[in-house]
Amino acid sequence: MICRIQKFANCSKGFTIIEVLLALAIFGTAATVLTFSFTNSIIALKRQQPNRHWESDLQFVRRLVLQAKDVDTLQEGDEVDTLSSGEISWEAEIEPTNLIDYYKVTVEYEIEDAPEGMDSHTEVLYLLRPAWSEGEFAGDRQELLQDKQQKLNNHRQATGILNNFP
């Protein structure tokens, strides 16, 4: 631009000092933002590391709970040594629901070396036809089946559907 105003033929083509300083300021700002973002992501990953171990240990114990073969073992619970959370003890409470072969299982965990505020954990699992349902809950299952059959017959009689069948 200066070359056009002065109309000199041998103007050097290059950046002015202001353009260079402006480019350096933009580059410095971008580098600072990227550095802080990278640092914050590394800090967040380090904070998550212990929680991942805790979650995997809890998932391991949950798998053991779901594989229990009888009701007594499930209700009494057990103690399991884990790799990173120390010992986890658990016990469960089983409640039949109004649906056939569908159970509500409330599991309480006590975790020895858990992160702060996570030394106990409770979760509710809903199980469909678990292996242990054939034993103690077989009578409950039969009662539910009879109940449902009676309700269905009552409904058929009330609507007149039963009269149409021979």
N, C-alpha and C positions, 0 to 999 in steps of 0.2 A: 504494500500500500504506500509506503514511504517512497518507494522507487517510482511509482506513477506520478506522485505529486511533484517530485523534484525532476523527474524525467531524466534520470541518469542512466546511461546505457550499461554501466558496469556495476550495478547493485548486486550485492551478494544475497543469495537466496538461502534462508535458514530461519531458525526459531528465535524469537526475541526472548529476553531474560524473563519477562512476565509469563510467557507461554510455558517456558521450562519450569518455573516455580509453581504455576498452576497445575501442571501435570504431576509434579512431585507431591504436591499437597493431596491430589486425588489418589495417587498411588499409596501414599502413607495412610490415608484414611481407610482405604480398602484393605490394606495389609493389617491394620489394627483390628478392624471388624472381623476379618477372617481368623486372626489369632485368638481373639476372645471367644469366638464361636467354637473353634477347635478345642480350646481349653475347657469350656463349659461342657462339651460333649464327652470329653475324657473323664471329667469329674462325675458326670451323671452315670457313665458306665461303671466306674469304680464303686459308686453307691449301690448300684443294682446288683453287683456281683454276689454279696452275701444273701440277698433275697432270692436269687436264682437257685442257690444251693438249698435254701430253706424250702422253696417251692418244690424242687425235685425230691427232697426227702419226704415231704408231705404227700406228694403224688405216689411215692413208693409205698408208704403206709396205707394210703387210701386203697391201693390195689390189693394189699393184703386183707383189708377189711372186706372188700367186695368178693374176695375168694374164700371167705369163711364157709366151712361146710355145714356147720350146725348152729342153731340159735344160741345155745349156751356159750359157745366160744365167742360169738359175736357180742352178746350182752356183757359177758365178763371182761372182754377186752384183752389186751396183751401189751407187752413192752417190747419195743424193737430198737435195736442199736442201729443208728444211721451213720453215714460217713461224715457229714458236716454238722448236723444239728444235735449230736449226742443221742440221748435216749428219748424216744417218743412213746408215751403211753396213751392208750385209747380205750374207750368203752362206748357202747352203742345202746340206743334205746329203739326198740322196734314197735311200730304201730301199724296195724292193718288199716287199710283205707276202705271206702265203700265200693271200690272196684275189685273185681276178682283178680287174685294173684298180683296185686299192686300194693307195695309196702312203703311206708315212710320210715326211714332209718336216720336218726339223729346221732351223729358221731361227735364225741368230744375228745380233743387231742390235748395233751400236756407235753410241751416241748422243752427239753432241758436247756439247750444252748440256742434258743431262738433270738432273732433280732429284738430290739427294744419294743416292748408292748405287744409282742406276738408270742408270748410263752404259753398261751392257751388259745385254742381255735375250735370253733364249733361249726359244723356244716350239716345240711340236711340233704340226704340222698333219697331219691325215689327209685325203687327197684321193681322190675317186672319179672315175675317167676324166678326168684333166686333159688339156688340149689337147696337151701335150708327150708324152703316153704313147704316141702312135701311132708315134713315131720309134724311138728307141733301145730302148725297152722292149717293142717289138712281139714280139721273139723270146722274151723272158721271159713275155709273155702267152701265146704259143703253147705254151711248155713247161708252164705252169700248166694250160692247158686240156687238154693231153694227159695230164698227171698226174692231173687230176680225173676225166677220162674213164676212165683205166685203173683208178683206185680204185673207180669206180662199177661198172665191168665185173667187177672182182674180187669186189666185194660181192654183185653179182647172181649170180655163179657160186657163191659160198659159200652163199648162201641158197636157191639153186635157182630164183630168179625168172627167170633167163635161159633156162632150159629150157622154161618155159611159153610163150614167145613163138616164133612160127614164124620 
